[in-house]
Amino acid sequence: MTSNDPTNTTEPTDSTNTPAVTGERAEWLETLAKHRHFLRFTARDLTDEQAGLRTTASELCIGGLIKHVTGVEKSWVDFILNGPATMPDFTSMTEADWADRAEGFRMLPGETLAGVLADYEEVARRTDQLVAALPDLDVTWPLPKAPWFEGDAQWSARRVLMHIVTETAQHSGHADIIRESMDGAQSMA
């Protein structure tokens, strides 16, 4: 019998008979699953329109936050696999490039909450498979060029996972505030 529950450490994580995930990797998967749950739970029972509402002074909406976290996680997993060439050179981005990136924080016409959540689930599945299968969490790459990174800084796969967890947790809190402002519902209380 197999399980698709990434926090289950007694059975394979997928149908390819991958060995059980234990130790540090199981802890990463459990922590990611917990914070992903809070973010997804914040979107419970929302319509597509509600998922795109800005209910605070910020530009953020719940659907846009889920899109952003999805993109961040996908980009950083690509970085773990292939290094900084998979990411833009943030130091040479134009205003138009930054405007395009800002679209990742909004629900755009034609996007649905179900679609955003499905994309997030697919990215999460890919990340979980990588955590389970990566031969070494110490694999390290130089960071992409960005004004917020030191020029010669490097991150290990482990450090990248820490960043993904931090982003997910931070934006889960943002989503909780947006949802509470919308209808009083709380996700993390």
N, C-alpha and C positions, 0 to 999 in steps of 0.2 A: 504494500500500500504506500502511496506517495502523498505528499502534502504540499499545497501551494502556500502555506503559512510560513513566511520567512522567519518567524520567531520560534518555530518548532525545531528543536535540536535533536530529536530522537529519530526522525525519519528524513529521507532525502528531500531536498527542497524543490525538486521538479521530477518529471517522469523519465529523465535520462539516468537515473540511479546515481546522482551526485551524492557523495558521502555526506553524512550529517554535518551540519555546521555547529561548531562548538567553540568555547573559549572566547577570545577577543572578537572574533568575527561574529559570533552569535550575539554578543553584546552590542556591536555596531548595528546589526540588523534589528535587534529589539528596540534600540533607541530610535533608529530611523522610522520603524513602524509606528512607534508611539507618537512621534511628532507629526508624521504624515496623517495619522488618524485624526489628531486634533484639527489639522488644517482641513481635511475633507469633512469632518463632522460639523465644522462651522458653516458649511454650505448646505447642510441638511434642509430639505423641504423648501429650498429657494427656487423661484422661477428664474428663467434666463435673465429677465429684466432686473430682478432683485440682485442677481449675482453681479450685475454691472453697475449697480448704484453706488455712488459716492455719498456716504452718510456722515463724513467728518470733513474737517477743513483740508485734508490731504486729497491727492488725486487718486488714492487707492480705492479699489473695490475688491470684493471677495474673489470673483472670477479672475480678475487681473492678477491678484496675488498668487493664485494657484498656477496661472500661466507662467508668472515670473519664476516661481519655485521650480516648476517643471523645466524651464529653460536653463536655469542655473544648474540644476542637478545634471541635466544632459550635458551641458558644456564642461562641467568639472569631471564627469566620467570620461568624456572624450579626452580631456587633459590627462587623466590617469593613464589612459591607453596609448595616447599618441603625442603627448607633450604640448608645449605652448603654441605650436603651429596651428592647432585646432581653434585657437582663440584669436580675436582681433587684437591689433596693436591699438590699445586705447589711447595712446599718446598722439596718434595721428587721425583720430576720428573727427569728422566734420559735424556741424550742427545738424545736418540731415541724418547722419549716422546715429547721433544721439536721439533725434526725434523718432527714428525707426525703432530704436531700443525701447523708447518710452511706450510704444504700442504694446510691448510685452506686459504692461501693467494694466491694460484695459481689455474689456470685452468688446470686440469689434463687431460690426454688423455681420450677421450670418453665423457667428460663433454661438455655441450653446454650452451651458454648464455641463451637460452630459458629455459633450465632446472634449471640453477642457479636462474634466475628471478622467476620461478614458486615456487621454494623452499622458496625464500624470501617472496613471496606473502603469502604462507601458514603460515609461521612463524609470519608475520605481522598480519594476520587475528586472529591467536591464541592470540597474545599480545593484540590486540584491544578488543577481547572478555573478556580477563582477566581484563583489565582496566575498562571495563563497569560493570563487575559482581563482582569483588573482594569486599567483605564486608567492608574492612578497609584498606586504603592505609598506615596506620601506622603499619601494621603487620611487625615485625622486626625479623631478624635472624642474628646470628654471621656470619661474613664473612669467606670464606674458607681460609685455610692456604696458604699464599703467601708472598713472601718477600716484596711486595709493599703495603701490608695492615698491620695496627697495629694489634698486637696479640689479642686484646680484642674488636676490632671495630665491630659494628653492623650497618646494613643498613635496613631501612624501605623499603617497596614496593615503596613508593614515591621516595626515594633516588636511588633505582635501576632504576626506570623510567628515572630519571635525567641522570643516567649513560648511558642508552640506547640512549637517545636523543643526548648526548654529543658524543658518539661513532659514531652514524649515521652522525651527522653534520661534525665531524672531517674527517671521511672517504669520505664523499661527496666532501669535499674540495680536498682531495688527488686525488680522481677520476677525478675531474675537471682539475687538473694540468696534469694528465696523458693523458686525452683526448685532451687537448689543445696542448700538446707536440706531440700527434699523428697526428692530422689533422687540428689544429687550432680552432676546435669547442669549444665553451664555454657553460657551463651549468648554471653558476650562475652569469653571467654578465648581 
